[in-house]
Amino acid sequence: MPLKLITKTNEAQEDVIYRLEQALEMAKAGTMVGVGIAYVTNEGTIGTGFSRCENGGMLIGACSLLSHRVCVDE
C-alpha cells in the first residue's frame, strides 16, 4: 500500500479548494448574491476582491465576522 505524505501545506491547499468549490456551488445555485475574498499566496503576497451586490452593508458585516473568526482561529 503506497503512503502519502500530507503536510500542513497540502491540508491548507485542500481546504482552499474545498471552500472555493463550496462557494461556487452556492453561486451557481443562486443562493449567494455577493462575495468578498481575501487571499495569501505561497510567495507571501496578498490580495482581495469583491462583487457588487445590492446589500453592500451585509457584505461588510460578513467581512467583519470573517476578520473575527480568523483572529480567534475559529
PDB file of N, CA, C, O and CB in Angstrom:
ATOM      1  N   MET A   1       0.851  -1.174   0.000  1.00  0.00           N
ATOM      2  CA  MET A   1       0.000   0.000   0.000  1.00  0.00           C
ATOM      3  C   MET A   1       0.899   1.241   0.000  1.00  0.00           C
ATOM      4  O   MET A   1       1.715   1.401   0.907  1.00  0.00           O
ATOM      5  CB  MET A   1      -0.969  -0.004   1.230  1.00  0.00           C
ATOM      6  N   PRO A   2       0.765   2.128  -1.009  1.00  0.00           N
ATOM      7  CA  PRO A   2       1.601   3.326  -1.047  1.00  0.00           C
ATOM      8  C   PRO A   2       1.183   4.306   0.042  1.00  0.00           C
ATOM      9  O   PRO A   2       0.007   4.420   0.386  1.00  0.00           O
ATOM     10  CB  PRO A   2       1.519   3.998  -2.428  1.00  0.00           C
ATOM     11  N   LEU A   3       2.154   4.992   0.562  1.00  0.00           N
ATOM     12  CA  LEU A   3       1.910   6.001   1.580  1.00  0.00           C
ATOM     13  C   LEU A   3       1.927   7.385   0.948  1.00  0.00           C
ATOM     14  O   LEU A   3       2.631   7.617  -0.034  1.00  0.00           O
ATOM     15  CB  LEU A   3       2.955   5.906   2.707  1.00  0.00           C
ATOM     16  N   LYS A   4       1.164   8.285   1.503  1.00  0.00           N
ATOM     17  CA  LYS A   4       1.144   9.654   1.018  1.00  0.00           C
ATOM     18  C   LYS A   4       1.486  10.579   2.175  1.00  0.00           C
ATOM     19  O   LYS A   4       0.844  10.539   3.224  1.00  0.00           O
ATOM     20  CB  LYS A   4      -0.236  10.014   0.400  1.00  0.00           C
ATOM     21  N   LEU A   5       2.495  11.408   1.978  1.00  0.00           N
ATOM     22  CA  LEU A   5       2.882  12.383   2.989  1.00  0.00           C
ATOM     23  C   LEU A   5       1.955  13.582   2.864  1.00  0.00           C
ATOM     24  O   LEU A   5       1.866  14.209   1.808  1.00  0.00           O
ATOM     25  CB  LEU A   5       4.380  12.805   2.833  1.00  0.00           C
ATOM     26  N   ILE A   6       1.273  13.889   3.945  1.00  0.00           N
ATOM     27  CA  ILE A   6       0.369  15.041   3.964  1.00  0.00           C
ATOM     28  C   ILE A   6       0.974  16.092   4.885  1.00  0.00           C
ATOM     29  O   ILE A   6       1.133  15.866   6.085  1.00  0.00           O
ATOM     30  CB  ILE A   6      -1.079  14.635   4.436  1.00  0.00           C
ATOM     31  N   THR A   7       1.305  17.232   4.314  1.00  0.00           N
ATOM     32  CA  THR A   7       1.894  18.326   5.089  1.00  0.00           C
ATOM     33  C   THR A   7       0.828  19.367   5.388  1.00  0.00           C
ATOM     34  O   THR A   7      -0.277  19.306   4.850  1.00  0.00           O
ATOM     35  CB  THR A   7       3.085  18.968   4.331  1.00  0.00           C
ATOM     36  N   LYS A   8       1.160  20.314   6.239  1.00  0.00           N
ATOM     37  CA  LYS A   8       0.228  21.403   6.532  1.00  0.00           C
ATOM     38  C   LYS A   8      -0.093  22.180   5.254  1.00  0.00           C
ATOM     39  O   LYS A   8      -1.213  22.661   5.084  1.00  0.00           O
ATOM     40  CB  LYS A   8       0.815  22.350   7.609  1.00  0.00           C
ATOM     41  N   THR A   9       0.888  22.303   4.354  1.00  0.00           N
ATOM     42  CA  THR A   9       0.648  22.983   3.085  1.00  0.00           C
ATOM     43  C   THR A   9      -0.389  22.233   2.268  1.00  0.00           C
ATOM     44  O   THR A   9      -1.276  22.852   1.681  1.00  0.00           O
ATOM     45  CB  THR A   9       1.950  23.121   2.290  1.00  0.00           C
ATOM     46  N   ASN A  10      -0.289  20.899   2.221  1.00  0.00           N
ATOM     47  CA  ASN A  10      -1.287  20.100   1.500  1.00  0.00           C
ATOM     48  C   ASN A  10      -2.666  20.284   2.115  1.00  0.00           C
ATOM     49  O   ASN A  10      -3.650  20.454   1.395  1.00  0.00           O
ATOM     50  CB  ASN A  10      -0.899  18.609   1.506  1.00  0.00           C
ATOM     51  N   GLU A  11      -2.743  20.251   3.433  1.00  0.00           N
ATOM     52  CA  GLU A  11      -4.036  20.415   4.113  1.00  0.00           C
ATOM     53  C   GLU A  11      -4.620  21.786   3.813  1.00  0.00           C
ATOM     54  O   GLU A  11      -5.817  21.911   3.555  1.00  0.00           O
ATOM     55  CB  GLU A  11      -3.882  20.224   5.639  1.00  0.00           C
ATOM     56  N   ALA A  12      -3.781  22.814   3.846  1.00  0.00           N
ATOM     57  CA  ALA A  12      -4.254  24.168   3.577  1.00  0.00           C
ATOM     58  C   ALA A  12      -4.759  24.276   2.145  1.00  0.00           C
ATOM     59  O   ALA A  12      -5.808  24.874   1.904  1.00  0.00           O
ATOM     60  CB  ALA A  12      -3.138  25.193   3.829  1.00  0.00           C
ATOM     61  N   GLN A  13      -4.028  23.707   1.196  1.00  0.00           N
ATOM     62  CA  GLN A  13      -4.438  23.763  -0.206  1.00  0.00           C
ATOM     63  C   GLN A  13      -5.762  23.035  -0.413  1.00  0.00           C
ATOM     64  O   GLN A  13      -6.627  23.525  -1.139  1.00  0.00           O
ATOM     65  CB  GLN A  13      -3.353  23.157  -1.108  1.00  0.00           C
ATOM     66  N   GLU A  14      -5.930  21.891   0.205  1.00  0.00           N
ATOM     67  CA  GLU A  14      -7.183  21.144   0.092  1.00  0.00           C
ATOM     68  C   GLU A  14      -8.336  21.937   0.687  1.00  0.00           C
ATOM     69  O   GLU A  14      -9.443  21.913   0.149  1.00  0.00           O
ATOM     70  CB  GLU A  14      -7.065  19.781   0.786  1.00  0.00           C
ATOM     71  N   ASP A  15      -8.095  22.645   1.797  1.00  0.00           N
ATOM     72  CA  ASP A  15      -9.137  23.451   2.430  1.00  0.00           C
ATOM     73  C   ASP A  15      -9.505  24.634   1.539  1.00  0.00           C
ATOM     74  O   ASP A  15     -10.682  24.974   1.426  1.00  0.00           O
ATOM     75  CB  ASP A  15      -8.677  23.946   3.817  1.00  0.00           C
ATOM     76  N   VAL A  16      -8.520  25.264   0.907  1.00  0.00           N
ATOM     77  CA  VAL A  16      -8.782  26.377  -0.011  1.00  0.00           C
ATOM     78  C   VAL A  16      -9.697  25.897  -1.143  1.00  0.00           C
ATOM     79  O   VAL A  16     -10.697  26.542  -1.458  1.00  0.00           O
ATOM     80  CB  VAL A  16      -7.445  26.952  -0.587  1.00  0.00           C
ATOM     81  N   ILE A  17      -9.350  24.779  -1.737  1.00  0.00           N
ATOM     82  CA  ILE A  17     -10.142  24.240  -2.844  1.00  0.00           C
ATOM     83  C   ILE A  17     -11.559  23.900  -2.378  1.00  0.00           C
ATOM     84  O   ILE A  17     -12.531  24.210  -3.066  1.00  0.00           O
ATOM     85  CB  ILE A  17      -9.460  22.988  -3.438  1.00  0.00           C
ATOM     86  N   TYR A  18     -11.673  23.266  -1.213  1.00  0.00           N
ATOM     87  CA  TYR A  18     -12.984  22.897  -0.679  1.00  0.00           C
ATOM     88  C   TYR A  18     -13.849  24.138  -0.473  1.00  0.00           C
ATOM     89  O   TYR A  18     -15.011  24.163  -0.881  1.00  0.00           O
ATOM     90  CB  TYR A  18     -12.829  22.128   0.647  1.00  0.00           C
ATOM     91  N   ARG A  19     -13.280  25.173   0.163  1.00  0.00           N
ATOM     92  CA  ARG A  19     -14.058  26.389   0.451  1.00  0.00           C
ATOM     93  C   ARG A  19     -14.495  27.087  -0.832  1.00  0.00           C
ATOM     94  O   ARG A  19     -15.633  27.545  -0.937  1.00  0.00           O
ATOM     95  CB  ARG A  19     -13.236  27.357   1.315  1.00  0.00           C
ATOM     96  N   LEU A  20     -13.592  27.167  -1.808  1.00  0.00           N
ATOM     97  CA  LEU A  20     -13.938  27.824  -3.062  1.00  0.00           C
ATOM     98  C   LEU A  20     -14.992  27.041  -3.837  1.00  0.00           C
ATOM     99  O   LEU A  20     -15.907  27.632  -4.410  1.00  0.00           O
ATOM    100  CB  LEU A  20     -12.697  28.007  -3.916  1.00  0.00           C
ATOM    101  N   GLU A  21     -14.868  25.718  -3.858  1.00  0.00           N
ATOM    102  CA  GLU A  21     -15.870  24.904  -4.560  1.00  0.00           C
ATOM    103  C   GLU A  21     -17.232  25.018  -3.893  1.00  0.00           C
ATOM    104  O   GLU A  21     -18.259  25.072  -4.571  1.00  0.00           O
ATOM    105  CB  GLU A  21     -15.432  23.433  -4.605  1.00  0.00           C
ATOM    106  N   GLN A  22     -17.240  25.056  -2.561  1.00  0.00           N
ATOM    107  CA  GLN A  22     -18.489  25.206  -1.814  1.00  0.00           C
ATOM    108  C   GLN A  22     -19.154  26.538  -2.177  1.00  0.00           C
ATOM    109  O   GLN A  22     -20.359  26.580  -2.424  1.00  0.00           O
ATOM    110  CB  GLN A  22     -18.228  25.125  -0.282  1.00  0.00           C
ATOM    111  N   ALA A  23     -18.385  27.607  -2.210  1.00  0.00           N
ATOM    112  CA  ALA A  23     -18.919  28.928  -2.556  1.00  0.00           C
ATOM    113  C   ALA A  23     -19.382  28.961  -4.010  1.00  0.00           C
ATOM    114  O   ALA A  23     -20.415  29.557  -4.316  1.00  0.00           O
ATOM    115  CB  ALA A  23     -17.860  30.019  -2.311  1.00  0.00           C
ATOM    116  N   LEU A  24     -18.633  28.334  -4.902  1.00  0.00           N
ATOM    117  CA  LEU A  24     -19.003  28.305  -6.308  1.00  0.00           C
ATOM    118  C   LEU A  24     -20.337  27.591  -6.514  1.00  0.00           C
ATOM    119  O   LEU A  24     -21.162  28.034  -7.312  1.00  0.00           O
ATOM    120  CB  LEU A  24     -17.911  27.627  -7.128  1.00  0.00           C
ATOM    121  N   GLU A  25     -20.546  26.502  -5.806  1.00  0.00           N
ATOM    122  CA  GLU A  25     -21.823  25.788  -5.913  1.00  0.00           C
ATOM    123  C   GLU A  25     -22.972  26.667  -5.437  1.00  0.00           C
ATOM    124  O   GLU A  25     -24.037  26.675  -6.054  1.00  0.00           O
ATOM    125  CB  GLU A  25     -21.784  24.483  -5.099  1.00  0.00           C
ATOM    126  N   MET A  26     -22.771  27.407  -4.349  1.00  0.00           N
ATOM    127  CA  MET A  26     -23.817  28.314  -3.867  1.00  0.00           C
ATOM    128  C   MET A  26     -24.101  29.404  -4.897  1.00  0.00           C
ATOM    129  O   MET A  26     -25.257  29.758  -5.127  1.00  0.00           O
ATOM    130  CB  MET A  26     -23.408  28.947  -2.522  1.00  0.00           C
ATOM    131  N   ALA A  27     -23.044  29.936  -5.520  1.00  0.00           N
ATOM    132  CA  ALA A  27     -23.227  30.984  -6.533  1.00  0.00           C
ATOM    133  C   ALA A  27     -23.981  30.430  -7.739  1.00  0.00           C
ATOM    134  O   ALA A  27     -24.883  31.085  -8.261  1.00  0.00           O
ATOM    135  CB  ALA A  27     -21.859  31.561  -6.977  1.00  0.00           C
ATOM    136  N   LYS A  28     -23.618  29.235  -8.179  1.00  0.00           N
ATOM    137  CA  LYS A  28     -24.299  28.624  -9.323  1.00  0.00           C
ATOM    138  C   LYS A  28     -25.770  28.353  -9.028  1.00  0.00           C
ATOM    139  O   LYS A  28     -26.617  28.449  -9.916  1.00  0.00           O
ATOM    140  CB  LYS A  28     -23.604  27.326  -9.715  1.00  0.00           C
ATOM    141  N   ALA A  29     -26.072  28.010  -7.761  1.00  0.00           N
ATOM    142  CA  ALA A  29     -27.453  27.731  -7.363  1.00  0.00           C
ATOM    143  C   ALA A  29     -28.262  29.014  -7.179  1.00  0.00           C
ATOM    144  O   ALA A  29     -29.485  28.965  -7.055  1.00  0.00           O
ATOM    145  CB  ALA A  29     -27.472  26.918  -6.074  1.00  0.00           C
ATOM    146  N   GLY A  30     -27.581  30.157  -7.161  1.00  0.00           N
ATOM    147  CA  GLY A  30     -28.271  31.429  -6.989  1.00  0.00           C
ATOM    148  C   GLY A  30     -28.540  31.793  -5.551  1.00  0.00           C
ATOM    149  O   GLY A  30     -29.261  32.755  -5.286  1.00  0.00           O
ATOM    150  N   THR A  31     -27.975  31.042  -4.602  1.00  0.00           N
ATOM    151  CA  THR A  31     -28.210  31.353  -3.195  1.00  0.00           C
ATOM    152  C   THR A  31     -27.211  32.368  -2.650  1.00  0.00           C
ATOM    153  O   THR A  31     -27.429  32.925  -1.574  1.00  0.00           O
ATOM    154  CB  THR A  31     -28.151  30.087  -2.370  1.00  0.00           C
ATOM    155  N   MET A  32     -26.128  32.615  -3.364  1.00  0.00           N
ATOM    156  CA  MET A  32     -25.144  33.611  -2.946  1.00  0.00           C
ATOM    157  C   MET A  32     -25.272  34.802  -3.881  1.00  0.00           C
ATOM    158  O   MET A  32     -25.186  34.649  -5.100  1.00  0.00           O
ATOM    159  CB  MET A  32     -23.682  33.028  -2.961  1.00  0.00           C
ATOM    160  N   VAL A  33     -25.475  35.983  -3.322  1.00  0.00           N
ATOM    161  CA  VAL A  33     -25.682  37.168  -4.149  1.00  0.00           C
ATOM    162  C   VAL A  33     -24.561  38.193  -4.028  1.00  0.00           C
ATOM    163  O   VAL A  33     -24.591  39.225  -4.698  1.00  0.00           O
ATOM    164  CB  VAL A  33     -26.983  37.813  -3.789  1.00  0.00           C
ATOM    165  N   GLY A  34     -23.587  37.921  -3.190  1.00  0.00           N
ATOM    166  CA  GLY A  34     -22.439  38.808  -3.039  1.00  0.00           C
ATOM    167  C   GLY A  34     -21.292  38.025  -2.439  1.00  0.00           C
ATOM    168  O   GLY A  34     -21.505  37.066  -1.697  1.00  0.00           O
ATOM    169  N   VAL A  35     -20.069  38.436  -2.762  1.00  0.00           N
ATOM    170  CA  VAL A  35     -18.908  37.718  -2.239  1.00  0.00           C
ATOM    171  C   VAL A  35     -17.735  38.684  -2.065  1.00  0.00           C
ATOM    172  O   VAL A  35     -17.537  39.607  -2.854  1.00  0.00           O
ATOM    173  CB  VAL A  35     -18.516  36.548  -3.179  1.00  0.00           C
ATOM    174  N   GLY A  36     -16.975  38.438  -1.016  1.00  0.00           N
ATOM    175  CA  GLY A  36     -15.700  39.120  -0.800  1.00  0.00           C
ATOM    176  C   GLY A  36     -14.644  38.049  -0.631  1.00  0.00           C
ATOM    177  O   GLY A  36     -14.922  36.987  -0.072  1.00  0.00           O
ATOM    178  N   ILE A  37     -13.454  38.305  -1.097  1.00  0.00           N
ATOM    179  CA  ILE A  37     -12.396  37.309  -0.990  1.00  0.00           C
ATOM    180  C   ILE A  37     -11.095  37.994  -0.579  1.00  0.00           C
ATOM    181  O   ILE A  37     -10.766  39.088  -1.039  1.00  0.00           O
ATOM    182  CB  ILE A  37     -12.219  36.546  -2.329  1.00  0.00           C
ATOM    183  N   ALA A  38     -10.385  37.326   0.283  1.00  0.00           N
ATOM    184  CA  ALA A  38      -9.036  37.751   0.675  1.00  0.00           C
ATOM    185  C   ALA A  38      -8.158  36.516   0.539  1.00  0.00           C
ATOM    186  O   ALA A  38      -8.565  35.418   0.919  1.00  0.00           O
ATOM    187  CB  ALA A  38      -8.993  38.353   2.160  1.00  0.00           C
ATOM    188  N   TYR A  39      -6.958  36.689  -0.001  1.00  0.00           N
ATOM    189  CA  TYR A  39      -6.110  35.516  -0.178  1.00  0.00           C
ATOM    190  C   TYR A  39      -4.644  35.838   0.087  1.00  0.00           C
ATOM    191  O   TYR A  39      -4.211  36.989   0.030  1.00  0.00           O
ATOM    192  CB  TYR A  39      -6.272  34.957  -1.583  1.00  0.00           C
ATOM    193  N   VAL A  40      -3.905  34.779   0.377  1.00  0.00           N
ATOM    194  CA  VAL A  40      -2.468  34.846   0.599  1.00  0.00           C
ATOM    195  C   VAL A  40      -1.839  33.817  -0.330  1.00  0.00           C
ATOM    196  O   VAL A  40      -2.293  32.674  -0.381  1.00  0.00           O
ATOM    197  CB  VAL A  40      -2.090  34.582   2.114  1.00  0.00           C
ATOM    198  N   THR A  41      -0.801  34.204  -1.065  1.00  0.00           N
ATOM    199  CA  THR A  41      -0.121  33.264  -1.954  1.00  0.00           C
ATOM    200  C   THR A  41       1.058  32.623  -1.227  1.00  0.00           C
ATOM    201  O   THR A  41       1.478  33.085  -0.166  1.00  0.00           O
ATOM    202  CB  THR A  41       0.359  33.975  -3.245  1.00  0.00           C
ATOM    203  N   ASN A  42       1.576  31.563  -1.810  1.00  0.00           N
ATOM    204  CA  ASN A  42       2.729  30.919  -1.170  1.00  0.00           C
ATOM    205  C   ASN A  42       3.999  31.751  -1.328  1.00  0.00           C
ATOM    206  O   ASN A  42       5.019  31.432  -0.717  1.00  0.00           O
ATOM    207  CB  ASN A  42       2.948  29.524  -1.756  1.00  0.00           C
ATOM    208  N   GLU A  43       3.956  32.818  -2.139  1.00  0.00           N
ATOM    209  CA  GLU A  43       5.089  33.742  -2.221  1.00  0.00           C
ATOM    210  C   GLU A  43       4.993  34.854  -1.179  1.00  0.00           C
ATOM    211  O   GLU A  43       5.896  35.682  -1.062  1.00  0.00           O
ATOM    212  CB  GLU A  43       5.171  34.349  -3.616  1.00  0.00           C
ATOM    213  N   GLY A  44       3.883  34.868  -0.417  1.00  0.00           N
ATOM    214  CA  GLY A  44       3.715  35.867   0.633  1.00  0.00           C
ATOM    215  C   GLY A  44       2.997  37.131   0.205  1.00  0.00           C
ATOM    216  O   GLY A  44       2.935  38.094   0.969  1.00  0.00           O
ATOM    217  N   THR A  45       2.452  37.146  -1.003  1.00  0.00           N
ATOM    218  CA  THR A  45       1.672  38.308  -1.413  1.00  0.00           C
ATOM    219  C   THR A  45       0.214  38.099  -1.014  1.00  0.00           C
ATOM    220  O   THR A  45      -0.226  36.970  -0.796  1.00  0.00           O
ATOM    221  CB  THR A  45       1.797  38.552  -2.943  1.00  0.00           C
ATOM    222  N   ILE A  46      -0.515  39.185  -0.925  1.00  0.00           N
ATOM    223  CA  ILE A  46      -1.919  39.126  -0.530  1.00  0.00           C
ATOM    224  C   ILE A  46      -2.767  39.813  -1.588  1.00  0.00           C
ATOM    225  O   ILE A  46      -2.265  40.595  -2.395  1.00  0.00           O
ATOM    226  CB  ILE A  46      -2.137  39.782   0.856  1.00  0.00           C
ATOM    227  N   GLY A  47      -4.045  39.513  -1.571  1.00  0.00           N
ATOM    228  CA  GLY A  47      -4.969  40.156  -2.493  1.00  0.00           C
ATOM    229  C   GLY A  47      -6.383  40.103  -1.962  1.00  0.00           C
ATOM    230  O   GLY A  47      -6.706  39.309  -1.078  1.00  0.00           O
ATOM    231  N   THR A  48      -7.212  40.953  -2.511  1.00  0.00           N
ATOM    232  CA  THR A  48      -8.623  40.987  -2.129  1.00  0.00           C
ATOM    233  C   THR A  48      -9.466  41.234  -3.376  1.00  0.00           C
ATOM    234  O   THR A  48      -8.969  41.692  -4.405  1.00  0.00           O
ATOM    235  CB  THR A  48      -8.889  42.084  -1.052  1.00  0.00           C
ATOM    236  N   GLY A  49     -10.724  40.928  -3.258  1.00  0.00           N
ATOM    237  CA  GLY A  49     -11.669  41.224  -4.321  1.00  0.00           C
ATOM    238  C   GLY A  49     -13.081  41.098  -3.784  1.00  0.00           C
ATOM    239  O   GLY A  49     -13.308  40.478  -2.745  1.00  0.00           O
ATOM    240  N   PHE A  50     -14.024  41.686  -4.493  1.00  0.00           N
ATOM    241  CA  PHE A  50     -15.420  41.571  -4.074  1.00  0.00           C
ATOM    242  C   PHE A  50     -16.315  41.794  -5.269  1.00  0.00           C
ATOM    243  O   PHE A  50     -15.923  42.396  -6.268  1.00  0.00           O
ATOM    244  CB  PHE A  50     -15.756  42.576  -2.950  1.00  0.00           C
ATOM    245  N   SER A  51     -17.532  41.289  -5.139  1.00  0.00           N
ATOM    246  CA  SER A  51     -18.527  41.516  -6.184  1.00  0.00           C
ATOM    247  C   SER A  51     -19.470  42.617  -5.713  1.00  0.00           C
ATOM    248  O   SER A  51     -19.688  42.803  -4.516  1.00  0.00           O
ATOM    249  CB  SER A  51     -19.316  40.203  -6.518  1.00  0.00           C
ATOM    250  N   ARG A  52     -20.004  43.316  -6.649  1.00  0.00           N
ATOM    251  CA  ARG A  52     -21.030  44.303  -6.327  1.00  0.00           C
ATOM    252  C   ARG A  52     -22.299  43.540  -5.946  1.00  0.00           C
ATOM    253  O   ARG A  52     -22.636  42.535  -6.572  1.00  0.00           O
ATOM    254  CB  ARG A  52     -21.288  45.287  -7.538  1.00  0.00           C
ATOM    255  N   CYS A  53     -22.991  44.015  -4.931  1.00  0.00           N
ATOM    256  CA  CYS A  53     -24.254  43.379  -4.555  1.00  0.00           C
ATOM    257  C   CYS A  53     -25.208  44.444  -4.051  1.00  0.00           C
ATOM    258  O   CYS A  53     -24.793  45.555  -3.720  1.00  0.00           O
ATOM    259  CB  CYS A  53     -24.035  42.280  -3.476  1.00  0.00           C
ATOM    260  N   GLU A  54     -26.477  44.107  -3.994  1.00  0.00           N
ATOM    261  CA  GLU A  54     -27.498  45.073  -3.595  1.00  0.00           C
ATOM    262  C   GLU A  54     -27.332  45.529  -2.150  1.00  0.00           C
ATOM    263  O   GLU A  54     -27.624  46.681  -1.826  1.00  0.00           O
ATOM    264  CB  GLU A  54     -28.875  44.476  -3.784  1.00  0.00           C
ATOM    265  N   ASN A  55     -26.868  44.639  -1.285  1.00  0.00           N
ATOM    266  CA  ASN A  55     -26.737  44.996   0.124  1.00  0.00           C
ATOM    267  C   ASN A  55     -25.263  44.935   0.543  1.00  0.00           C
ATOM    268  O   ASN A  55     -24.821  43.988   1.192  1.00  0.00           O
ATOM    269  CB  ASN A  55     -27.595  44.053   1.009  1.00  0.00           C
ATOM    270  N   GLY A  56     -24.527  45.964   0.155  1.00  0.00           N
ATOM    271  CA  GLY A  56     -23.110  46.040   0.486  1.00  0.00           C
ATOM    272  C   GLY A  56     -22.854  46.035   1.980  1.00  0.00           C
ATOM    273  O   GLY A  56     -21.816  45.548   2.428  1.00  0.00           O
ATOM    274  N   GLY A  57     -23.791  46.572   2.764  1.00  0.00           N
ATOM    275  CA  GLY A  57     -23.635  46.588   4.215  1.00  0.00           C
ATOM    276  C   GLY A  57     -23.549  45.190   4.805  1.00  0.00           C
ATOM    277  O   GLY A  57     -22.782  44.950   5.737  1.00  0.00           O
ATOM    278  N   MET A  58     -24.335  44.271   4.262  1.00  0.00           N
ATOM    279  CA  MET A  58     -24.271  42.888   4.748  1.00  0.00           C
ATOM    280  C   MET A  58     -22.940  42.248   4.389  1.00  0.00           C
ATOM    281  O   MET A  58     -22.398  41.465   5.168  1.00  0.00           O
ATOM    282  CB  MET A  58     -25.426  42.059   4.169  1.00  0.00           C
ATOM    283  N   LEU A  59     -22.406  42.575   3.210  1.00  0.00           N
ATOM    284  CA  LEU A  59     -21.103  42.046   2.816  1.00  0.00           C
ATOM    285  C   LEU A  59     -20.008  42.588   3.735  1.00  0.00           C
ATOM    286  O   LEU A  59     -19.096  41.850   4.105  1.00  0.00           O
ATOM    287  CB  LEU A  59     -20.797  42.401   1.347  1.00  0.00           C
ATOM    288  N   ILE A  60     -20.088  43.860   4.103  1.00  0.00           N
ATOM    289  CA  ILE A  60     -19.138  44.431   5.053  1.00  0.00           C
ATOM    290  C   ILE A  60     -19.247  43.714   6.397  1.00  0.00           C
ATOM    291  O   ILE A  60     -18.230  43.414   7.022  1.00  0.00           O
ATOM    292  CB  ILE A  60     -19.384  45.947   5.227  1.00  0.00           C
ATOM    293  N   GLY A  61     -20.459  43.442   6.839  1.00  0.00           N
ATOM    294  CA  GLY A  61     -20.657  42.699   8.087  1.00  0.00           C
ATOM    295  C   GLY A  61     -20.066  41.305   8.014  1.00  0.00           C
ATOM    296  O   GLY A  61     -19.453  40.837   8.973  1.00  0.00           O
ATOM    297  N   ALA A  62     -20.245  40.635   6.879  1.00  0.00           N
ATOM    298  CA  ALA A  62     -19.681  39.292   6.706  1.00  0.00           C
ATOM    299  C   ALA A  62     -18.155  39.349   6.753  1.00  0.00           C
ATOM    300  O   ALA A  62     -17.517  38.469   7.331  1.00  0.00           O
ATOM    301  CB  ALA A  62     -20.153  38.668   5.369  1.00  0.00           C
ATOM    302  N   CYS A  63     -17.572  40.385   6.145  1.00  0.00           N
ATOM    303  CA  CYS A  63     -16.106  40.530   6.175  1.00  0.00           C
ATOM    304  C   CYS A  63     -15.612  40.796   7.599  1.00  0.00           C
ATOM    305  O   CYS A  63     -14.550  40.309   7.986  1.00  0.00           O
ATOM    306  CB  CYS A  63     -15.657  41.675   5.237  1.00  0.00           C
ATOM    307  N   SER A  64     -16.366  41.558   8.368  1.00  0.00           N
ATOM    308  CA  SER A  64     -16.001  41.797   9.768  1.00  0.00           C
ATOM    309  C   SER A  64     -16.060  40.514  10.574  1.00  0.00           C
ATOM    310  O   SER A  64     -15.177  40.253  11.391  1.00  0.00           O
ATOM    311  CB  SER A  64     -16.922  42.846  10.392  1.00  0.00           C
ATOM    312  N   LEU A  65     -17.078  39.718  10.356  1.00  0.00           N
ATOM    313  CA  LEU A  65     -17.185  38.434  11.041  1.00  0.00           C
ATOM    314  C   LEU A  65     -16.022  37.534  10.642  1.00  0.00           C
ATOM    315  O   LEU A  65     -15.464  36.834  11.487  1.00  0.00           O
ATOM    316  CB  LEU A  65     -18.533  37.753  10.719  1.00  0.00           C
ATOM    317  N   LEU A  66     -15.656  37.545   9.371  1.00  0.00           N
ATOM    318  CA  LEU A  66     -14.515  36.754   8.911  1.00  0.00           C
ATOM    319  C   LEU A  66     -13.244  37.198   9.625  1.00  0.00           C
ATOM    320  O   LEU A  66     -12.455  36.356  10.054  1.00  0.00           O
ATOM    321  CB  LEU A  66     -14.345  36.879   7.381  1.00  0.00           C
ATOM    322  N   SER A  67     -13.033  38.502   9.759  1.00  0.00           N
ATOM    323  CA  SER A  67     -11.845  39.008  10.476  1.00  0.00           C
ATOM    324  C   SER A  67     -11.802  38.459  11.901  1.00  0.00           C
ATOM    325  O   SER A  67     -10.751  38.030  12.377  1.00  0.00           O
ATOM    326  CB  SER A  67     -11.843  40.560  10.506  1.00  0.00           C
ATOM    327  N   HIS A  68     -12.934  38.475  12.568  1.00  0.00           N
ATOM    328  CA  HIS A  68     -13.006  37.951  13.933  1.00  0.00           C
ATOM    329  C   HIS A  68     -12.668  36.460  13.963  1.00  0.00           C
ATOM    330  O   HIS A  68     -11.890  36.006  14.802  1.00  0.00           O
ATOM    331  CB  HIS A  68     -14.407  38.189  14.526  1.00  0.00           C
ATOM    332  N   ARG A  69     -13.263  35.704  13.037  1.00  0.00           N
ATOM    333  CA  ARG A  69     -13.031  34.248  13.020  1.00  0.00           C
ATOM    334  C   ARG A  69     -11.566  33.924  12.745  1.00  0.00           C
ATOM    335  O   ARG A  69     -11.019  32.995  13.339  1.00  0.00           O
ATOM    336  CB  ARG A  69     -13.922  33.573  11.958  1.00  0.00           C
ATOM    337  N   VAL A  70     -10.930  34.668  11.863  1.00  0.00           N
ATOM    338  CA  VAL A  70      -9.507  34.437  11.593  1.00  0.00           C
ATOM    339  C   VAL A  70      -8.673  34.746  12.841  1.00  0.00           C
ATOM    340  O   VAL A  70      -7.738  34.013  13.161  1.00  0.00           O
ATOM    341  CB  VAL A  70      -9.029  35.304  10.397  1.00  0.00           C
ATOM    342  N   CYS A  71      -9.014  35.832  13.544  1.00  0.00           N
ATOM    343  CA  CYS A  71      -8.262  36.227  14.752  1.00  0.00           C
ATOM    344  C   CYS A  71      -8.366  35.192  15.872  1.00  0.00           C
ATOM    345  O   CYS A  71      -7.393  34.946  16.585  1.00  0.00           O
ATOM    346  CB  CYS A  71      -8.764  37.575  15.262  1.00  0.00           C
ATOM    347  N   VAL A  72      -9.535  34.594  16.025  1.00  0.00           N
ATOM    348  CA  VAL A  72      -9.707  33.612  17.104  1.00  0.00           C
ATOM    349  C   VAL A  72      -9.478  32.190  16.608  1.00  0.00           C
ATOM    350  O   VAL A  72      -9.625  31.235  17.370  1.00  0.00           O
ATOM    351  CB  VAL A  72     -11.108  33.729  17.712  1.00  0.00           C
ATOM    352  N   ASP A  73      -9.116  32.044  15.325  1.00  0.00           N
ATOM    353  CA  ASP A  73      -8.829  30.753  14.703  1.00  0.00           C
ATOM    354  C   ASP A  73      -9.990  29.789  14.852  1.00  0.00           C
ATOM    355  O   ASP A  73      -9.821  28.642  15.266  1.00  0.00           O
ATOM    356  CB  ASP A  73      -7.576  30.146  15.304  1.00  0.00           C
ATOM    357  N   GLU A  74     -11.173  30.279  14.507  1.00  0.00           N
ATOM    358  CA  GLU A  74     -12.419  29.513  14.643  1.00  0.00           C
ATOM    359  C   GLU A  74     -12.676  28.682  13.426  1.00  0.00           C
ATOM    360  O   GLU A  74     -13.679  27.972  13.364  1.00  0.00           O
ATOM    361  CB  GLU A  74     -13.597  30.431  14.890  1.00  0.00           C
TER     362      GLU A  74
END
